Amino acid sequence: MDGEVGKAPDLWIGYRTLAVLVPLFAVAVVFYTIRIWTRIRPKNRLNTADHTITVAFLSELLSMILTAVAVSRGFGRPAYLLSADDLEIIGICTFIVFVIGYWASTFARVSVALLLISITQQKLWRGILWAIIVFNMVFLVGINIFELFQCRPIRAVWAVVPDAKCFPPETVWNLGYAFVAVGIISDAVFAILPTILIWRLSRDPIEKALLSLLMGLGLVAVAAGVPKITTMQLYDTRSDNVVGDMMPCYLWTRIEEILLIIAACAPLLKVPLENMLSRKFGLPRFSPGVGRKLNSVYTIRPNSEKQQGYFVSWRARSWDYLKTKSSTSTTTTSTTSSDTPSPVSV
């Protein structure tokens, strides 16, 4: 403590935090915009996965706005340099951000899980994914209820209120640890499982590698969870300078949320990326003349007409919709070759 007496306070940590978050969020905006654009053009094909990532994106957008407001009032600076009004506004903003931040991360994870459910018909994997979705949603409701009722009156969370009753700070922080643990486990499953599912599909090896890379970006969010835990451990819940000391943990929490949104949108960039590589660099398309989307594939190759018909009915699932084979010539060709299945176009 004595060594810090002559140390000048860092007055710019809040703005440096924004300098990190704003460009990263701009990337998330680009990814989200491309995803939604490709889902509504030329025809509206939005589904539940798109709706959930929209909830996550809007939650993070509000979080960024409130963060900017808090920083403009001195968030990150020592509390003794701030007025009572500034401290209260910062407290309100950060409280709302922590509440909706859970929404951003949870709904981003749910969106990824719904995408994975759409590319597998195996009951085991679907059951695991639905269990993760339900658990995350129940945990979200529980932690939001706890946040809203941690102090009575609620104003005691961000201001000094006489005779207020609050849970101990350690209890709130331990619940945060639990949420981080659930998030890291979910992110790891969502990053590893696609590789298992995608490499069972009948796709070109390069296409499989690209899809695995796009859907494996969740591992970056897992990596962001490590410094988040470290900063949580270093944070003193009973510090006199809560406003300044919470900034490192606050920063890594927002980074994790933004990375989750980027990871959830990345798989839907596969078709635009394929088109760009073909148009700009002259690279051949993965499926020339077929135009398959991410999930318009079969997981096994049928060996007979009967198996092929069963496969087309049950295995050729798509995020958008199924199209039957459009030409009689294609049907004739497929019946004369029982060993080679016809590609399904969506």
Secondary structure by P-SEA (a helix, b strand, c coil): ccccccccccccaaaaaaaaaaaaaaaaaaaaaaaaaaaacccccccaaaaaaaaaaaaaaaaaaaaaaaaaaccccccccccaaaaaaaaaaaaaaaaaaaaaaaaaaaaaaaaaaaacccaaaaaaaaaaaaaaaaaaaaaaaaaaacccccccccccccccccccaaaaaaaaaaaaaaaaaaaaaaacaaaaaaaaccccaaaaaaaaaaaacaaaaaaaaaaaaaaaaacccccccccccaaaaaaaaaaaaaaaaaaaacccaaaaaaaaaaaaccccccccccccccccccccccccaaaaaaaaaccccccccccccccaaaaaaaaacccccccccc
